[in-house]
C-alpha cells in the first residue's frame, strides 16, 4: 500500500521525501525553463511534469524567488 499524506486542500497525495540532490536538480530544471527558455511559471510547471516532477505553481514560484541562477541574479522576475 502506498503511503499518502493529506494536503492543505484536503486531498490525498503520495508522500514524497526528496533528497537535497533531487531538490537541487528540480531548482536547476526550473531555472532552465524559466530563465533559459523564457517560459511562464505555469508553462514551467508543465515542463517539469514532462520530467515526471509534480510541483505546484506556488512551489515553482518559491523556487524562483529563493534560489537565484546566474541568469536571473541581476534582474527581477
DSSP file (Angstrom, degrees, kcal/mol; ACC not computed):
  #  RESIDUE AA STRUCTURE BP1 BP2  ACC     N-H-->O    O-->H-N    N-H-->O    O-->H-N    TCO  KAPPA ALPHA  PHI   PSI    X-CA   Y-CA   Z-CA
    1    1 A X              0   0    0      0, 0.0     2,-0.2     0, 0.0     0, 0.0   0.000 360.0 360.0 360.0 134.7    0.0    0.0    0.0
    2    2 A X        -     0   0    0      1,-0.1     2,-0.4    12,-0.0     0, 0.0  -0.480 360.0-118.3 -76.1 143.0    1.3    3.4   -0.9
    3    3 A X        -     0   0    0     -2,-0.2    12,-2.2    12,-0.1     2,-0.3  -0.683  38.1-175.8 -81.8 130.8    2.0    6.0    1.8
    4    4 A X  E     -A   14   0A   0     -2,-0.4     2,-0.3    10,-0.3    10,-0.2  -0.899  14.1-156.7-127.1 156.3   -0.2    9.1    1.4
    5    5 A X  E     -A   13   0A   0      8,-3.1     8,-3.0    -2,-0.3     2,-0.6  -0.930  24.8-114.9-127.4 155.2   -0.5   12.4    3.1
    6    6 A X  E     -A   12   0A   0     -2,-0.3     6,-0.2     6,-0.2     5,-0.1  -0.807  32.2-144.6 -92.5 124.7   -3.4   14.8    3.3
    7    7 A X    >   -     0   0    0      4,-3.2     3,-1.9    -2,-0.6    -1,-0.0  -0.202  31.5 -96.0 -78.8 174.5   -2.6   18.2    1.6
    8    8 A X  T 3  S+     0   0    0      1,-0.3    -1,-0.1     2,-0.1    -2,-0.0   0.757 125.4  59.2 -62.9 -24.0   -3.9   21.6    2.7
    9    9 A X  T 3  S-     0   0    0      2,-0.1    -1,-0.3     1,-0.0     3,-0.1   0.440 119.2-110.4 -85.3   0.9   -6.7   21.2    0.3
   10   10 A X  S <  S+     0   0    0     -3,-1.9     2,-0.1     1,-0.3    -2,-0.1   0.340  78.7 124.7  89.8  -7.1   -7.9   18.0    2.0
   11   11 A X        -     0   0    0     -5,-0.1    -4,-3.2     1,-0.1     2,-0.4  -0.480  63.4-114.3 -84.5 157.3   -6.9   15.8   -0.9
   12   12 A X  E     -A    6   0A   0     -6,-0.2     2,-0.3    -2,-0.1    -6,-0.2  -0.781  35.5-179.6 -94.3 134.7   -4.6   12.8   -0.5
   13   13 A X  E     -A    5   0A   0     -8,-3.0    -8,-3.1    -2,-0.4     2,-0.1  -0.939  36.9 -93.5-130.4 151.4   -1.2   12.8   -2.2
   14   14 A X  E     -A    4   0A   0     -2,-0.3     2,-0.3   -10,-0.2   -10,-0.3  -0.437  47.4-112.5 -62.3 135.8    1.7   10.4   -2.4
   15   15 A X        -     0   0    0    -12,-2.2     2,-0.5    -2,-0.1   -12,-0.1  -0.548  37.6-167.9 -71.1 130.9    4.2   11.1    0.4
   16   16 A X        -     0   0    0     -2,-0.3     2,-0.7     2,-0.0    -1,-0.0  -0.977  16.4-172.1-128.5 121.6    7.4   12.3   -1.2
   17   17 A X        -     0   0    0     -2,-0.5     2,-0.4     0, 0.0    -2,-0.0  -0.931  17.7-164.4-109.0 107.2   10.7   12.7    0.6
   18   18 A X        -     0   0    0     -2,-0.7     2,-0.0     1,-0.0    -2,-0.0  -0.753  13.0-130.6 -96.9 137.8   13.1   14.4   -1.7
   19   19 A X     >  -     0   0    0     -2,-0.4     4,-2.3     1,-0.1     5,-0.2  -0.303  28.0-107.0 -75.4 166.3   16.9   14.4   -1.1
   20   20 A X  H  > S+     0   0    0      1,-0.2     4,-2.4     2,-0.2     5,-0.2   0.882 122.1  53.7 -61.1 -38.2   18.9   17.6   -1.3
   21   21 A X  H  > S+     0   0    0      2,-0.2     4,-2.1     1,-0.2    -1,-0.2   0.896 108.5  48.9 -64.4 -40.1   20.4   16.5   -4.6
   22   22 A X  H  > S+     0   0    0      2,-0.2     4,-2.3     1,-0.2    -2,-0.2   0.903 111.0  49.8 -67.1 -40.9   16.9   15.9   -6.1
   23   23 A X  H  X S+     0   0    0     -4,-2.3     4,-2.5     2,-0.2    -2,-0.2   0.895 109.5  51.8 -64.3 -39.1   15.7   19.4   -4.9
   24   24 A X  H  X S+     0   0    0     -4,-2.4     4,-2.4     2,-0.2    -2,-0.2   0.913 109.8  49.9 -61.5 -42.2   18.8   20.9   -6.5
   25   25 A X  H  X S+     0   0    0     -4,-2.1     4,-2.5     2,-0.2    -2,-0.2   0.906 110.8  49.4 -61.9 -42.7   18.0   19.2   -9.7
   26   26 A X  H  X S+     0   0    0     -4,-2.3     4,-2.5     2,-0.2    -2,-0.2   0.923 111.4  48.3 -64.4 -44.4   14.4   20.4   -9.6
   27   27 A X  H  X S+     0   0    0     -4,-2.5     4,-2.4     2,-0.2    -1,-0.2   0.899 111.7  50.8 -63.4 -40.2   15.6   24.0   -9.0
   28   28 A X  H  X S+     0   0    0     -4,-2.4     4,-2.2     2,-0.2    -2,-0.2   0.929 111.8  46.3 -62.9 -45.4   18.1   23.8  -11.8
   29   29 A X  H  X S+     0   0    0     -4,-2.5     4,-2.1     2,-0.2    -2,-0.2   0.880 111.0  54.0 -63.8 -37.5   15.4   22.5  -14.2
   30   30 A X  H  X S+     0   0    0     -4,-2.5     4,-2.6     1,-0.2     5,-0.3   0.937 111.3  44.2 -61.5 -47.4   13.0   25.2  -13.0
   31   31 A X  H  X>S+     0   0    0     -4,-2.4     4,-2.2     1,-0.2     5,-1.4   0.848 110.0  55.9 -69.1 -33.9   15.6   27.9  -13.8
   32   32 A X  I  <>S+     0   0    0     -4,-2.2     5,-1.3     3,-0.2     4,-0.3   0.917 113.8  40.7 -62.5 -41.6   16.5   26.4  -17.1
   33   33 A X  I  <5S+     0   0    0     -4,-2.1     6,-2.1     3,-0.2     4,-0.4   0.928 124.3  36.1 -72.1 -45.2   12.8   26.5  -18.2
   34   34 A X  I  <5S+     0   0    0     -4,-2.6     4,-0.4     4,-0.2    -3,-0.2   0.956 132.2  23.4 -76.0 -52.1   12.0   30.0  -16.7
   35   35 A X  I  <5S+     0   0    0     -4,-2.2    -3,-0.2    -5,-0.3    -2,-0.1   0.867 129.3  41.5 -86.4 -39.0   15.3   31.9  -17.3
   36   36 A X  I   <S+     0   0    0     -5,-1.4    -3,-0.2    -4,-0.3    -4,-0.1   0.916 130.3  24.0 -77.0 -43.8   16.8   29.9  -20.2
   37   37 A X  S   <S-     0   0    0     -5,-1.3    -3,-0.2    -4,-0.4    -2,-0.1   0.577  98.6-126.7 -99.0 -12.6   13.7   29.4  -22.3
   38   38 A X        +     0   0    0     -4,-0.4    -4,-0.2    -6,-0.2    -3,-0.2   0.783  49.5 162.5  73.7  27.2   11.6   32.3  -21.0
   39   39 A X        -     0   0    0     -6,-2.1    -1,-0.2     1,-0.1    -2,-0.1  -0.402  40.5-109.6 -77.7 156.1    8.6   30.2  -20.1
   40   40 A X     >  -     0   0    0      1,-0.1     4,-2.1    -2,-0.1     5,-0.1  -0.271  34.8-102.9 -72.5 169.8    5.9   31.4  -17.7
   41   41 A X  H  > S+     0   0    0      2,-0.2     4,-2.1     1,-0.2     5,-0.1   0.920 124.0  49.5 -62.6 -43.1    5.6   29.8  -14.3
   42   42 A X  H  > S+     0   0    0      1,-0.2     4,-2.0     2,-0.2    -1,-0.2   0.911 111.4  48.3 -62.8 -42.9    2.6   27.7  -15.4
   43   43 A X  H  > S+     0   0    0      1,-0.2     4,-2.2     2,-0.2    -1,-0.2   0.839 108.6  55.3 -66.3 -32.2    4.5   26.5  -18.5
   44   44 A X  H  X S+     0   0    0     -4,-2.1     4,-2.4     2,-0.2    -2,-0.2   0.902 105.8  51.3 -65.1 -41.6    7.5   25.7  -16.3
   45   45 A X  H  X S+     0   0    0     -4,-2.1     4,-1.8     1,-0.2    -2,-0.2   0.920 110.9  48.6 -59.8 -44.1    5.2   23.5  -14.1
   46   46 A X  H  X S+     0   0    0     -4,-2.0     4,-1.1     1,-0.2    -2,-0.2   0.883 110.3  51.1 -64.4 -38.6    4.0   21.7  -17.3
   47   47 A X  H  X S+     0   0    0     -4,-2.2     4,-0.7     1,-0.2     3,-0.4   0.897 108.2  51.5 -67.1 -40.0    7.6   21.3  -18.5
   48   48 A X  H ><>S+     0   0    0     -4,-2.4     5,-2.3     1,-0.2     3,-1.0   0.867 103.3  60.0 -62.8 -35.3    8.6   19.8  -15.1
   49   49 A X  H ><5S+     0   0    0     -4,-1.8     3,-1.5     1,-0.3    -1,-0.2   0.830  96.1  61.0 -62.2 -31.3    5.7   17.4  -15.4
   50   50 A X  H 3<5S+     0   0    0     -4,-1.1    -1,-0.3    -3,-0.4    -2,-0.2   0.781 104.0  50.0 -66.0 -25.4    7.3   16.0  -18.6
   51   51 A X  T <<5S-     0   0    0     -3,-1.0    -1,-0.3    -4,-0.7    -2,-0.2   0.361 126.2-104.4 -89.9   3.5   10.2   15.0  -16.5
   52   52 A X  T < 5S+     0   0    0     -3,-1.5     2,-0.6     1,-0.2    -3,-0.2   0.715  78.4 135.4  81.9  21.7    7.9   13.3  -14.0
   53   53 A X      < -     0   0    0     -5,-2.3     2,-0.7    -8,-0.1    -1,-0.2  -0.915  42.6-154.7-109.1 118.5    8.2   16.1  -11.4
   54   54 A X        +     0   0    0     -2,-0.6     2,-0.4    -3,-0.1    -8,-0.1  -0.830  28.2 156.2 -93.1 115.8    4.9   17.2   -9.7
   55   55 A X        -     0   0    0     -2,-0.7     2,-0.1   -10,-0.2    -6,-0.1  -0.995  35.8-127.0-137.2 142.2    5.3   20.8   -8.5
   56   56 A X     >  -     0   0    0     -2,-0.4     4,-2.2     1,-0.1     5,-0.2  -0.407  29.0-110.2 -80.8 164.4    2.6   23.4   -7.8
   57   57 A X  H  > S+     0   0    0      1,-0.2     4,-2.5     2,-0.2     5,-0.2   0.897 121.0  52.2 -60.0 -40.5    2.7   26.8   -9.3
   58   58 A X  H  > S+     0   0    0      2,-0.2     4,-2.2     1,-0.2    -1,-0.2   0.882 107.9  50.3 -64.4 -39.3    3.4   28.2   -5.8
   59   59 A X  H  > S+     0   0    0      2,-0.2     4,-2.3     1,-0.2    -1,-0.2   0.896 112.2  47.4 -66.6 -39.9    6.3   25.8   -5.2
   60   60 A X  H  X S+     0   0    0     -4,-2.2     4,-2.3     2,-0.2    -2,-0.2   0.923 111.9  49.8 -66.8 -43.7    7.9   26.8   -8.6
   61   61 A X  H  X S+     0   0    0     -4,-2.5     4,-1.7     1,-0.2    -2,-0.2   0.889 110.9  50.6 -61.8 -38.3    7.4   30.5   -7.8
   62   62 A X  H  X S+     0   0    0     -4,-2.2     4,-2.9     2,-0.2     5,-0.3   0.915 108.9  51.1 -65.1 -43.6    9.0   30.0   -4.4
   63   63 A X  H  X S+     0   0    0     -4,-2.3     4,-2.1     1,-0.2    -2,-0.2   0.906 110.9  48.9 -59.0 -41.9   12.0   28.2   -6.0
   64   64 A X  H  < S+     0   0    0     -4,-2.3    -1,-0.2     1,-0.2    -2,-0.2   0.838 115.1  44.9 -67.9 -32.6   12.4   31.0   -8.4
   65   65 A X  H  < S+     0   0    0     -4,-1.7    -2,-0.2    -5,-0.2    -1,-0.2   0.904 119.4  37.8 -78.0 -42.2   12.3   33.6   -5.7
   66   66 A X  H  < S+     0   0    0     -4,-2.9     2,-0.5     1,-0.2    -2,-0.2   0.842 115.1  50.0 -82.5 -34.7   14.5   31.9   -3.1
   67   67 A X  S  < S-     0   0    0     -4,-2.1     2,-0.4    -5,-0.3    -1,-0.2  -0.926  71.2-160.7-113.0 123.0   17.2   30.4   -5.4
   68   68 A X        -     0   0    0     -2,-0.5     2,-0.1    -3,-0.1    -3,-0.1  -0.857   1.7-156.0-106.9 133.5   18.9   32.7   -8.0
   69   69 A X     >  -     0   0    0     -2,-0.4     4,-1.1    -5,-0.1     3,-0.1  -0.447  38.2 -96.8 -94.9 176.3   20.7   31.4  -11.0
   70   70 A X  T  4 S+     0   0    0      1,-0.2     4,-0.4     2,-0.2     3,-0.1   0.834 122.7  51.8 -63.6 -32.2   23.4   33.3  -12.9
   71   71 A X  T  4 S+     0   0    0      1,-0.2     3,-0.2     2,-0.1    -1,-0.2   0.860 118.4  33.3 -73.9 -35.7   20.9   34.5  -15.5
   72   72 A X  T >4 S+     0   0    0      1,-0.2     3,-0.9     2,-0.1    -1,-0.2   0.424  89.8  96.0-103.2   2.1   18.3   35.9  -13.0
   73   73 A X  T 3< S+     0   0    0     -4,-1.1    -1,-0.2     1,-0.2    -2,-0.1   0.879  93.5  35.9 -59.9 -39.3   20.7   37.1  -10.3
   74   74 A X  T 3  S+     0   0    0     -4,-0.4     2,-0.3    -3,-0.2    -1,-0.2   0.343 113.0  62.7-100.3   6.6   20.7   40.7  -11.6
   75   75 A X  S <  S-     0   0    0     -3,-0.9     2,-0.2    -4,-0.0    -4,-0.0  -0.944  79.8-112.3-132.7 155.7   17.2   41.0  -12.8
   76   76 A X              0   0    0     -2,-0.3    -2,-0.1     1,-0.1    -3,-0.0  -0.591 360.0 360.0 -82.7 143.1   13.7   40.9  -11.3
   77   77 A X              0   0    0     -2,-0.2    -1,-0.1   -13,-0.1   -12,-0.0   0.420 360.0 360.0 -90.7 360.0   11.4   38.0  -12.1
